[in-house]
Amino acid sequence: MSSELRARSSAQDIANSSTAAYKQQISFAQILEQGERDGLPATRFVSQFAQGRLTHTGRDFDLAIVGPGLLQMRDGETLVYSRGGSFVRGPDGVIADAQGRVLQTASGGDLAAVGERIEILSDGTVLADGMPAGAVGIFEASAPETIEALGGSLYRAPPGAIVEAEASSLRQGYLESANVVLSDELVAMMAASRQAESGARISRVYDQLIGQAITTFGRGTQ
Amino acid sequence: MNGAFEVGAAGLRAEQKALEILANNIANVNTAGFKRSETQFSEILAQRANAEIAEPVATGDILAAAGGVRVTARETFLSQGTLRPTDNPLDIAIDGQGFIELMGPNGRSLFWRGGRLQVNEDGLLATAAGLPLRATINVPMDLSALAISADGIVSAETTAGDRLELGQIGLVRVERETELERVEGGLLQLVDGARPIDTVAAEDGSGRLVQGSIEESNVALTEEMVQMMIVQRAYAANAQAVQIADQLAAITNNLRQ
């Protein structure tokens, strides 16, 4: 079971090796404290937030983050987080992604920038034709393990777990590549496959032993 | 059933779709006014809680179940292609982000990035396919030269030597690229609910008109080729994932002998 989970997580990483800002899943074995199953390792997967390579796109509204930070976006009434991405400027200069999630400012609220030439500095400051027009909010989770992946490179954080980022900076005109190393994933899949083989062998030997025990003791009582 | 199978298969499908988008770009490298599409990948999560571990997760459910990947095409309608001079006075291109509006069939508005002009049977300035410009410019029969200025003013000189001003071609703009969709013949139309912004060429930031030039496609072959190689590698890796998933299934099957 654990081999299958590992293989699936690796498959997910491989499938998303071209997805912008995708974060590799890492597994760790966890001992369950559940009575009879005590001691059996279960495998859990969490997103591994290591930095992905930045790719230059030259587009004004492509944003990537260097460091552990997240951008805040308003999806209808809820707030979601992402590691950056391709945004477009809509009516009234509101900056949103293709699905209409609106980028939020550092102090909260929708970000809007009107002007011919929009420049976004590494600290998030937005300059429209050279004049300050607000700041993109860069946030960090106070407890990274509470961040929950929503798919599509989006994350959700519980209320109160988000603070202003300190060690992160923004890059305009770049996108973050997935932090997946294909060769590592393929090796991990092969390892999972071999592990399953030895698991199967152990089961078979165990089965044989029980079989032997039954026949031996069975003979003994005759 | 083990999930690596489906995830790997979803990966194969996505890479194949990406290859189709790239192939379309490459096929249109010499199409005047063609705008390339970009491939965009996005991860899918089948379900957030990992149901396969029957475990009550306390706070902060951070298990992400693998679901695969999907690919979408992101159109790049607003990125400029190189202008190539043709010395044909009936060729017109736009240096900027605007579009020339055309009168399509049934009064539908169509957007055009320029190309070769002609005078259609009604005596109107039209595209090579015969669609008249929204600006309705009547061209007299006895014409010796036609000039289109950067701000769209069309003037003509008759064989008698008179200079006439025939009208002005305006440009339209959209607020965002996602408001446009492709239709036949390299033309674009607005999606439902979107509104165009009328502007004057060489003012209002929509660009200027360039007579005697054609806009080449904005496809850069090297970039597409490099992308294609990356897609090919990713495809192979996904195929490997499916193969290993198959091996795992075989091991499980062989447990019972």
Interface residues (C-beta under 8 A of the other chain):
Chain A: M1 S3 E4 L5 A7 R8 S9 S10 A11 Q12 I14 A15 N16 S17 S18 T19 A20 Y22 Q25 L32 Q34 A42 T43 R44 F45 V46 S47 S86 V88 R89 G90 P91 A98 E116 A143 E145 T146 I147 E148 A149 L150 G151 G152 S153 P158 L182 E185 L186 M189 M190 A192 S193 A196 E197 A200 S203 R204
Chain B: N2 G3 A4 V7 G8 A10 G11 A14 E15 A18 T39 Q40 F41 S42 E43 I44 L45 R48 N50 E52 I53 E55 T59 G60 D61 I62 L63 A64 A66 G67 G68 V69 R74 E175 R176 E177 T178 G205 I230 V231 R233 A234 A237 N238 Q240 A241 V242 I244 A245 Q247 L248 I251 T252 N254 L255 Q257
